[in-house]
Amino acid sequence: MVVFGGKKVGQVVTGLGGNGIGQVLIAVAAAFLLRLFSGPGPALLPDTEPEDREDNEEFDGDGDAGEAPVPGKVLPVTIRWRSITCSLSDKSSTLVRFLLQNVSGEAKPGRLLAIMGPSGSGKTTLLNVLSGQLTASPRVHLSGLLEVNGKPSSNKAYKFAYVRQEDLFFSQLTVRETLSLAAELQLPEISSVEERDEYVNNLLFKLGLVNCADFRVGDAKVRGISGGEKKRLSLACELIASPSVIFADEPTTGLDAFQAEKVMETLQNLALDGHTVICSIHQPRGSVYGKFDDIVLLTDGALVYAGPAHEEPLKYFSKFGHHCPDHVNPAEFLADLISIDYSSAEGVSSSQKRIDGLVESFSQQSSTILYATPITKWEISKSSPKLSKKIVIKRKGGWWRQFWLLLKRAWMQASRDGPTNKVRARMSIASAIIFGSVFWRMTRSQTSIQDRMGLLQVTAINTAMAALTKTVGVFPKERAIVERERAKGSYKLGPYLLSKLLAEIPVGAAFPLIFGAVLYPMARLHPGLPRFGKFCGIVTVESFAASAMGLTVGAMVPTTEAAMAVGPSLMTVFLVFGGYYVNADNTPIIFRWIPRVSLIRWAFQGLCINEFSGLQFDHQNAFDIQSGEQALERFSLGGSSIKETVIAQSRILLFWYCTTYLLLKKNRPKYQRLELPPPDQIQPEPQLEPLDTELVGKNSPLEPSLLKQVKSNPKLESPSIDQVRPFILEGAK
């Protein structure tokens, strides 16, 4: 390892970047590359978990307590939450809206729990709170108690999967390739190709993706797999790391009834395999409702019912005079029961009064979370050793291994994107033909000087805008995928950015070459193969710099629409100071720095030097411009070389890549921390009663002695509501 002293580094920076802003850009780039290629090794998490583990690169990845997890082996986890309250205040903190109000419940392994309720009832909010994925905001206040296997803990203590409503994938990869690359990134301990292929095939069979395994995922531009298959592929990608808990936010959104049932059947099978499955769902069909083991009913953030599904909630609400008619979907009946009728003032008043009564009745009269069994000692003893606070962080493979896998994926995505590449190629040819027709066969007259300057300026503008628009239209969506994968610890940010840069070089360089090959002979620019090569090289470097700028814009704004608004606006500023419209010598002092960082200006300057150097013009008067060098001096472009312009473009490219890296690292999602509620609002610990074998659900894990009792009484019936008393929450409000 070579160690440079401070003096030596300074000499290198000065030699490469010259003075002023060049030295700053080179120094930033050097620091970025040093950070990129140097990654810390395994780290030991202290006894006290850091406050913001996501921001610390040392903890970038899932922690594995004890020995490495065995792929396919599920660690049973029971989650119990009490007194969850979430409020949202306005900017002035004068108005407060409660998203959740004193919500309690439980989710157990082997059971499928559905959070149901009308729109705006708090389903997604509760799901995000339980998974620790509630976006942090100073206007949000979150309090409550969350227990994992009977011990206060957070989602850092176990592996979990979160399946969001939006199914985001790299569209040009097949289903099998998507799973294989995810397995290679998340399970480096499986070094054998045969073992990994077998593991992926098992996932394909398990989730019913065998028939579409070799089809591309597709997107809005390219037809791919169906919506239901994409949802199951999302589940498959999350199941690679064998999570204990699976959270699914509205998994049936946008699906037809058949596909929705297939997705819910998949979740039910995952629950039967030992996973704890929690999903939010709006209004399922009857067959889907029959797959739920437990339900939580919410309305306007308040708890109306929590307990076993099927007939139990119908029996419970019938006690208050609300009977479900025969041959009616129970889910529709429950949705109507807890929804407000806004058709009339009387309807609003009566429905609100009915809902308030149900909320009050569940919190006071029942005082019971209606679940079949309490947490058993068998469940806790099996899992508690794995939930140690002292976690050894293990890297998901080496830096170079991640880089090569990501380079492979980025190349497949870039090279297979036929529709986009065809459109870009056609636009490059069309632009070249239009410009070539306007500036057809330029002569060496005095008027051709202005024509050549104008052509080179529009060439620089067209190249920059085309590359920028393509990048800002794609990267915000890709960033969401990258953030999701990085949250799982699949890879680090450095390998991803470097692989993306290298994979796009061949494809990105093709379009400037096509543009130059058509335009150059049509406009009759300075003849000669070296001149043509330099022309194509300058516009290619400019294209990469504009793409890097697009990455920065995409990392800076939240949506594609915002990126499409910010990117061209920022490029317009560089266009004004591009060297043609405003002379550099006449630029106001406060704006003198803009031309130095304008990629359009450097590209225009390099194209002009390449075109006018050595060119002789026809002249009749003494004041006419006779040579290209005189034209360059007239536009304040003399005194520099093509090499200097390319180096300046390269510095700008590195600067935008460094900025993108810093923005992506800084703008990682931050989640709201769960605070302890005030002592007077904490519900007391549940009082566990002796286990009644008649109350045991078919999927609940039991101690061996209890299991014998259940087997001795094979005829199990659903208990009446009055009998279901697994634990009592005294004084629940």
TAVENPE-V13338 format. One record per helix or strand of 3 or more residues. SS is the DSSP state (H for helix, E for strand). FROM is the first residue (numbers start at 1). TO is the last residue. Records with the same first field share a line. If there is no record, write none. Layout:
BEGIN
SS->FROM-TO / FROM-TO
END
This chain:
BEGIN
H->6-17 / 21-37 / 53-55 / 57-59 / 123-131 / 155-157 / 175-186 / 193-206 / 227-239 / 257-272 / 286-289 / 312-318 / 330-337 / 345-366 / 377-387 / 399-416 / 418-438 / 447-487 / 493-523 / 529-556 / 560-576 / 584-586 / 589-597 / 599-612 / 628-634 / 642-666 / 679-681 / 693-695 / 704-712 / 721-723
E->79-89 / 96-107 / 112-116 / 140-148 / 160-163 / 245-249 / 276-281 / 294-299 / 302-308
END
